[in-house]
Amino acid sequence: TSAPRRPRPKVMTLTPRAAERVRAIMASKGPDVAGLKIGIKKGGCAGMEYTMSWTDTVGKFDETVEQDGARVIIDPQAVLYLLGTEMDYKTDKLSATFVFNNPNQKGACGCGESVNLVPAGKSELEALND
C-alpha cells in the first residue's frame, strides 16, 4: 500500500479578516462571481504591483484558494511570486485595504504601491507540485 498523499500546500493563505471581507464582497456581487483574482504586473517605482479583480471564470491553470467561504483565484504567472503569502485585510481611521505579507518581497517603494518581488525557490515550488 502506498502512503497517503500529504495535502498540497496552498499558494497563499487568508487571515480570518481577509476571508470575511472577500466572502462579503463575493456575496454582494451575486452568484456569477467565481472569486477574487490576484496577479502581479510590472509597474511602479519598485518594479511590480499586485493586481486584484473580480472574475466569473477560473482558468485552466489558475490556482484556487478556498477558505471560510472565500475564493481567491491566483493567476498562474503570479504563483512563483505569491508562494507562501498571507493576505490580510486592515482598517484604520483613513483606509481599509488588503495587505500581502509576502516572503518573496525584497523591498517596496515609499508609498507602498509597488513592490520588489523575486520568484520562490525550487524547493518551495516542488513542494507545491507534490
C-alpha positions as CSV (number, residue, x, y, z in Angstrom):
1,T,0.0,0.0,0.0
2,S,1.2,3.5,-0.7
3,A,1.4,6.1,1.9
4,P,-1.4,8.7,1.9
5,R,-0.5,11.8,-0.1
6,R,0.2,14.7,2.1
7,P,-2.0,17.7,1.4
8,R,-0.8,20.0,-1.3
9,P,0.4,23.3,0.3
10,K,-1.7,26.4,-0.6
11,V,-0.1,29.0,-2.7
12,M,-1.4,31.6,-0.2
13,T,-3.5,31.8,2.9
14,L,-6.0,34.4,4.1
15,T,-6.4,35.7,7.6
16,P,-9.9,35.5,9.0
17,R,-10.4,39.2,8.3
18,A,-9.4,38.9,4.7
19,A,-11.6,35.8,4.2
20,E,-14.5,37.5,5.8
21,R,-14.1,40.6,3.5
22,V,-13.7,38.6,0.3
23,R,-16.7,36.4,1.2
24,A,-18.8,39.5,2.0
25,I,-17.9,41.2,-1.3
26,M,-18.5,37.9,-3.3
27,A,-21.9,37.6,-1.7
28,S,-22.8,41.2,-2.7
29,K,-21.7,40.6,-6.3
30,G,-24.0,37.7,-6.8
31,P,-23.8,34.1,-7.9
32,D,-21.9,34.7,-11.2
33,V,-18.7,35.8,-9.4
34,A,-16.2,32.9,-9.2
35,G,-13.8,34.8,-6.9
36,L,-11.2,37.5,-6.4
37,K,-8.4,37.0,-9.0
38,I,-4.9,38.1,-7.8
39,G,-2.0,38.6,-10.1
40,I,1.1,40.8,-10.5
41,K,2.2,43.2,-13.2
42,K,5.3,45.1,-13.9
43,G,5.0,48.7,-12.8
44,G,5.6,51.2,-10.1
45,C,8.9,52.5,-8.8
46,A,9.8,49.2,-7.1
47,G,9.1,47.1,-10.2
48,M,5.9,45.1,-9.6
49,E,2.3,45.7,-8.4
50,Y,-0.3,43.4,-7.1
51,T,-3.5,43.2,-9.2
52,M,-7.0,42.3,-7.9
53,S,-10.2,42.0,-9.9
54,W,-13.4,40.1,-9.6
55,T,-13.8,37.3,-12.2
56,D,-16.6,35.0,-13.3
57,T,-14.3,32.2,-14.5
58,V,-11.5,30.1,-13.3
59,G,-8.8,29.5,-15.9
60,K,-7.4,26.0,-16.6
61,F,-4.0,26.9,-15.0
62,D,-5.3,29.2,-12.2
63,E,-4.6,28.2,-8.6
64,T,-7.7,28.4,-6.4
65,V,-7.6,29.0,-2.7
66,E,-10.8,28.5,-0.8
67,Q,-11.0,29.4,2.8
68,D,-14.0,30.1,5.1
69,G,-16.4,30.6,2.1
70,A,-14.0,33.0,0.3
71,R,-12.4,32.1,-3.0
72,V,-9.2,33.6,-4.3
73,I,-8.0,32.7,-7.8
74,I,-4.3,33.2,-8.5
75,D,-3.1,33.9,-12.0
76,P,-0.6,31.2,-13.0
77,Q,2.1,33.7,-13.9
78,A,1.9,35.1,-10.3
79,V,2.3,31.7,-8.4
80,L,6.0,31.8,-8.1
81,Y,5.9,35.4,-6.7
82,L,3.0,34.7,-4.3
83,L,4.0,31.3,-2.9
84,G,3.8,31.5,0.9
85,T,1.9,34.8,1.0
86,E,-0.6,35.7,3.7
87,M,-3.4,38.0,2.6
88,D,-4.8,40.2,5.3
89,Y,-7.4,43.0,5.5
90,K,-6.5,46.0,7.6
91,T,-8.6,49.0,8.5
92,D,-7.6,52.3,10.2
93,K,-9.1,55.7,10.5
94,L,-8.4,56.7,6.9
95,S,-8.5,53.5,4.8
96,A,-9.4,49.8,4.5
97,T,-7.2,47.7,2.3
98,F,-6.0,44.2,1.6
99,V,-2.3,43.7,2.6
100,F,0.0,41.0,1.3
101,N,2.6,39.6,3.8
102,N,4.8,38.0,1.1
103,P,8.1,36.2,1.9
104,N,9.2,36.8,-1.7
105,Q,9.1,40.6,-1.3
106,K,12.5,42.1,-1.1
107,G,11.5,45.7,-0.9
108,A,8.8,48.3,-1.5
109,C,8.5,51.8,-2.7
110,G,7.9,54.6,-0.2
111,C,4.2,55.0,-1.0
112,G,3.6,51.2,-0.7
113,E,2.0,51.0,-4.2
114,S,4.7,48.7,-5.7
115,V,7.0,46.0,-4.5
116,N,10.2,44.3,-5.5
117,L,9.4,40.5,-5.8
118,V,11.7,37.6,-6.5
119,P,10.3,34.1,-7.5
120,A,10.1,31.4,-4.9
121,G,12.9,28.9,-4.8
122,K,12.9,25.5,-6.5
123,S,12.2,23.6,-3.2
124,E,9.1,25.6,-2.5
125,L,7.8,25.1,-6.0
126,E,8.5,21.3,-5.8
127,A,6.5,21.1,-2.6
128,L,3.6,22.7,-4.3
129,N,3.7,20.2,-7.2
130,D,4.0,17.1,-4.9
